[in-house]
Amino acid sequence: MISLALAVPAALMFVAGGVVKGTLGVGLPLLVVPLLTLILPASQAMGLLVMPVLVSNVYQALQGGLWRISVRRFGTLMAAQAATTLLAIYWSIGWSGKSLDRAMGLTVLVAVAVMIVQPKGTISSAQEKWLGPLVGALAGAMAGMSSLTGPLLITYMMALRLPRDVFVGSISVVYLLGALPMYAGMLWWGRFGWSEVGWSTLALLPVYAGLLMGTRLRERLNEKQFRLLLLALLLFLGTLLMVR
């Protein structure tokens, strides 16, 4: 159970995640999970993102209408991601809270590095055949330990030079079909319980409030400045989780 004293700051953290999602279009779990680990065990923090992650990705996936195309093109990536996600969850069973915090911190720092460097280039059809499963496997390993995969997948999908609507629709399908085995595995192996799933349903309200705020903020704030602030915050959080 989560006490009222923790529910209030947790709700504010979900609002902050919603603001980031509304402003940048990505970054909800990347910000909220590390923030929550400052007041909750890492395993519990992961469980509280179940409904916000699933609902937001179902909405975007349905809106994109690219289910068949995405599954056909990125099927090997998603299969590799699902397999390594479950392997990583099983491998990390019994990890202490400190070990999970360090895995979370390392993942956040890797994500910050990827977001700062922003690798450029174009992936050919021949490269996509082997690089897709490799990216999926790496993303799945990160997901199984920390529930965070975003920047790695985003960088790969951007390198494919997909049109904007195809990009949003496709990555939403990849996120969704990656999150389903991840959360199912974590629930099955006891990383978190149904209590966290129930609380995560309530988290939809502050996330939605943050989304509305972020959408308005996007119209007024320089996105580059906002992204720099986000990177600075993530760098601080990742370092804190590694050393505490």
Secondary structure, 3 states (H helix, E strand, C coil): CCCHHHHHHHHHHHHHHHHHHHHHCCCHHHHHHHHHCCCCCHHHHHHCCHHHHHHHHHHHHHHHCCHHHHHHHHHHHHHHHHHHHHHHHHHCCCCCHHHHHHHHHHHHHHHHHHHHHCCCCCCCHHHHHHHHHHHHHHHHHHHHHHCCCHHHHHHHHHHCCCCHHHHHHHHHHHHHHHHHHHHHHHHHCCCCCHHHHHHHHHCHHHHHHHHHHHHHHHHHCCHHHHHHHHHHHHHHHHHHHHHC
